[in-house]
Amino acid sequence: MRLNAEQLKQALGRGIAPVYLVSGDEPLLVGEATDAIRAAARVAGYLERQVFFCDRGFAWDELRQATQSLSLFAERRLFDLRLPSGKPEKGAAVLIDLATRPPPDVVCLVSTEKLDRKASEVPWVRAFEEHGVWVTTSPVATAALPGWLRARAAALGVALDADAAQLIVDRVEGNLLAGQQEIEKLALLATDQRIDEALVLRSVGNSARYDVYQLGAAAAAGDAQRTLHILLGLKGEGTEPTLILWALVRELRGLWQARERTRLRSAGRGGWSQAATPSAEALARMGKMPLAALLRQAHYTDRVVKGLAGGDAWTALTGLAAAIAGALQATVDSGRVAS
């Protein structure tokens, strides 16, 4: 039987299979699936657990002997096999034997990397699918990550705002484990069972002596010296480039909105749509600012920060901040000092 991670809980409720295979390239999802199987096995009385790391030098005969020997501590045992490469080589025959002729009172759990179409057709994998359960886990698509995070937050008893979810997505860059850790931390900080954008920013930015809000305001006001001073301070304190870029784009959107009298909406980027309220100094220089060019530069900087375009993230951020402040000409390159 082949299942996805969402179907596993219901299947475990119907009983324990003799063999399980869990595959995927997302550590969090693989870990959660194997945790669920181990927990169900404990409830079913499989109290003894043995872990085997099946690397290239692994002695497969030891595993065969272990499955055939009697336990000294418990009648039922769980054998937890970690197979990093998904290629057991000489151990394939042992795995086929475990699947087709499972030892009594033993559950075998194998976890491995994502198996491509060719790997999924090898005999040992087919044996696990036919005689046990094969759980496949798939990465969460970028567009689905905000919803995934909101569902995780709801499971912890808190509501996650859409803008806050998108900001977390921009910070963790597809790392589900990092996203889950952020949600768990924020759930503890939420005082009214709600995580909003302000709470996310406070948890990652306001612990610094320099504030990303101050950076954006200084740049929009045209104070280049203070802008670069704050930027250097944020870098020295380890502030994430994504958070700094968010603050700069927030100021640009506020200026654009003030000029056009309509709220700028970014297709598919809900967390970046919030605009700042421009200061009097920023409004005074707004007419001379090349906002369209600055937003294009911000888009390019976003690609650099995420590793999708060549260049150094801090160099790109410095160029963008200086361009907003008026010290450099807006450009996707390093820029030149404006006359």
N, C-alpha and C positions, 0 to 999 in steps of 0.2 A: 504494500500500500504506500502510495506517495501522497504526502500532505504538505501544505504550507504551514508557516508558523502559527497562523490564526486558527487553523483547524486542529492543532495539536491538543489543546486543552480539552476539547470535547472528546477526542479519541482516548486520552488518558482516563477520562471519566468512565469509559466503557471497560477499562481493564488494561493490564500491562502486557505488552508484546515481549517475546523472547529476545528480539534483537532490534536495535534502533541505529539508524544512520542519520546524522545531522550534518548538512553541508551548507557552505555559504562563505562569502568573503567579508561579511560585516560582523566583527567580533561580538558586538553587543547582542545581536539577534541570535547568533549561534549559542552564546553563553546563556541567554535567557531560555532557549529551547532545551538545552542540556540540563539546566537547573530545574526546569519543570519536570523532566523525565526522572531525574534523581529524586526529587521530592515525592513524586507519585510512587516510585519504587520503595522509598522508605515507608510510606504509608501502607504499602502492600506487604511489608515485612522483609524487604531486602535490605537488611541492616548493615551488612558488611560490604565495604567498597574497596576495590583494588584499582589503582590507576596505573596504566601502562603508556609510556611514551614511545610510540612505534616509529622511530627514526630509522635511518639507513642501517645502522648497526644493531638493530633490535633482534633479539633471539626469539623467533616466533615459536620455537619448540617449548620455551618456558611458558608462553601463553597457553599452548595446547595442554601442557601438563597441569597448569593451574586450573583450567576449566574442568579437568577430569579428576582432580584431587578433592577430598572432602575438606570442608571448612572446620577449623578448630573453634571458631567463635560464633558462628551463626549458621542456621540452616540455609538461608537464602542470601545470595551474593550478587552484587553489581560489579561488573567488569567495565571500567571506564577507559576506553582506548582513544588516545590522541594521535591522529594520523595527519601530520602537517601537510604532506605533499599530495595526499589522495592517491598515492601509488604504493601499495603495500609490497609490490614485487613478489619476493618469495613467500610473503605472508598471505597472498591471495587465496591459496588453497586452504589455509587455516580459517580465514574468514568465511569462505564458502561452506566449510564444514560446520562452523558455528551457526550459520544461518539455516542450513538444511537439516542439521541434526543438533539442535540446541541442547546443551546439558541440562539436566533437571535442576530446578531451583536456582537458575542463573539467568541474569539479564545482561546482555552485552550491548554497550553503548559506544558507538564509534562516532567521533566528530572530526571533520576534515574541512578543507578549503572548498571553494565552489568547484563543482564538477561540470565540465563542459559536455557537449553532446557526445563526443567520443568516449570520454571517461565514464559517462553515465551508462554506456552500453557494455562495459566490461562485466565478466561473469559474476564477480563478487558483489558488485553493486546491484545487479539484477536479482541476485539471491536474497539480499537484504530487503529489496523492494517487494519481492514475491512472498517471502516468509515472515517478514517483520514490517517495520515502518521506516520509511525514508522521509525525513523532514528537510525540505529545501527552504532556505531563507534568502530573501532578495533585498538588495539595498533599496532604501526609500528614495524615490525621485526627488530632485531639488524642489520642484513645484509642489510636492506633497509634504515637504518637511514641516511647514507651519502647522498644517492640520495634524501631523504626527505628534508634534510637540504639544499641541493643545489637548490632544487625547491623553498623552502622558501626564500632563498637568491635572486633567480632570480625574485621572485615576488616583492622584495624590490628594484630591479634595480641594483643588484650587482652580480658578478660572484664569486662563492665559489670554490676554488681549491680542488681537490680530497683529497690531503694530509691534508689540513686544515679542511675539513669536517670530516675526520676520527679522527683527534685530538680532535675536539669538541665532537664527539661521545664518545671517551674514557673519556672525562672530565665529561659529563653529565650523563653517565651510563644509558641511556634509558629514562631519564626524558625529555619528549617532551617539557614541559613548559620551563625548563631550557635551552634546546637547542634553542627554539624560542627566548628567551631573549638574548642569546649569539649572535644570528644572527642579531637581531635588534641593539644591541650595536655595533657590528663589522661593520654593514652597515654604521653607523654614522662615524666610524673611517676610513673607506676606502676612500682613496683620489683619486683613479683611477677606481672606480666601480669594484674593485677586492679585494677579501679577500684571502690572501695566508697564508701559515703556519707561516711565520714570524710575520704577524700581529696578529694572534691568540696568539702566544707566548708572544708578547709584551704586549698585552692587559691583560694577566693574570699573567705574570711572571716578566716583567721588571720593574714593579712598586715597586718591592721589592728591598731592599738594597743588598740582596744576589741574585745572578743570577744562574739559573739552569744550564746554559752553563758553568759557572765557576765550579760548582759542578762536572759535567761530565768530564771536562778537568782535574781537580785535581785528580779525581779517576783514570782516564786512565793513568795519568803521575806517579801514585804511591805515591802521597803525601797524606798519610793517615790522618795526623794531620789536614791539611787544608781541606780535604774532610769532615771530621766529623765536623769541625768548621762551614763550610758553610751549611752543612745539618742541624745542630742545629739552625743556623740563619734562614734558610728557614722555618723550623718548627715553630719557634717563630713568624714569620711574617705571618703565616697562609697559606703558599703555599700549593696547593693541592698535595697530594701524587701521583696522576696520572701524573701530570706534571713532578715531580721529577723522577719518574720511566721512563718516556719518554726520559729524558735527559741522564739517565744512559744507557738505551738500545741503544740510538743513538750512544754513544761512542763505545759500544760493537760491533755494526754493522759496524762502521767505521774500527775498528781493524780487524774484520773478513774479510771485503772486502779487506783491504790492504794485509792480509795474503794469501787469496785465489785468489786475482786478479779478482774476479767476484763480482758483486753487489748482496748482499743478498736480496732475495725477501721473504716476509712473506705472505703466502697464506691467502687471505681474510683479511689482516691487512694492507691495503695500507698506512695508516697514520704512521705506525711504520717502514716503509721501508727506510726512509731517513737515510743516514749514515753520521757521522761527519768525518771531515778530521783529522786524528790523528796527535797529536803534535810530535815533535822529541823525547821528553821524553817517550811518549806512544809507539812509534815505537821501541824505544830501548829496552823496556821490553816486547814487544809483544810476542816474542818467548817463554817466560816462563809463559805466562798467559794461564790458562785453559779455553779458550774462550767457548768451547762447554758446559762445566760445568757451567760457568757463565751465559750463555744464558738460560740454564735449570733453574738455580736459579732465573733469571729474570722472566721467565714464571711463576714459582711458586709464586714469589712476586706479580706479576700481579693478580693472583687469590686471594691472601690475601688482596690486596688493594681493590678488587671488592667484598670482602666478600664471595667468592666462596670456600675459604679454611680457616681453623682455624689459628688464630694468630693475632698479632697486626701489622697494616700496617707500622707504623714507626719503629718497631723493625725489620720487614722484610726489609725495605728500608735501615736501618742502616747496617744490615748484608750484603746486596748486595753491597752497596757503599764501605764498608770495604773490602769485598772480591775482588772487582775490584781493589782497591788500594793496595791489597796485604797484608793487616793486618790480614785477616781471610782466612781460607780455604773455597773455594767455596762449598756450601752445601745448601740444602733447609731447613736445621735446623739452629739453632742459630750460628753454626760454632765454631771453636776453633782457638786460636791464632797460627799463623804459626810460626814455629821455624826458 
